[in-house]
Structure formats: structure tokens, C-alpha cells
Amino acid sequence: MIWFFERERDRLRYEIRHHVAGTDFELVVTYPDGRQRVERAADPRELLVRTGLLRSALVRDGWRAIGVR
């Protein structure tokens, strides 16, 4: 699943996906300048908690959700 956020003219996206070489999950944040941050989690509950914290931090920093794919 991919979420898109916007702040002024910048766009950011974050994605939850399965790691290609195993059963772990990845949380991938792609910043407007193209940098990526990848966090891996084996436990889906841990991933959901981290996702909620990330969404809250983005909103606090002025980002607003513009779509999900």
C-alpha cells in the first residue's frame, strides 16, 4: 500500500511492502528530493504502530494526505 502526502509544492510517499527476500515487511519513505528511508519489521503489529507514528509526525510537520494506492 502506498500513501501520498503533500506540503506546499513538495510530495512525499510512504509504502508498506513485503521484503523481497523473506517474510519481513518494509516501510519505505521517499522524500521530495528522492532520498529513501527503509525500515524493516518482522511483526505486523510493530509495523502498524510505526506507520501510525509516522503518519502523525507527517501531519504535525504540515504534510497532508492526498491519496492512497
PEQUI-V254441 format. One record per helix or strand of 3 or more residues. SS is the DSSP state (H for helix, E for strand). FROM is the first residue (numbers start at 0). LEN is the number of residues. If there is no record, write none. Layout:
BEGIN
ss | from | len
SS | FROM | LEN
SS | FROM | LEN
END
This chain:
BEGIN
ss | from | len
E | 1 | 6
E | 9 | 9
E | 24 | 6
E | 35 | 6
H | 43 | 17
E | 63 | 5
END
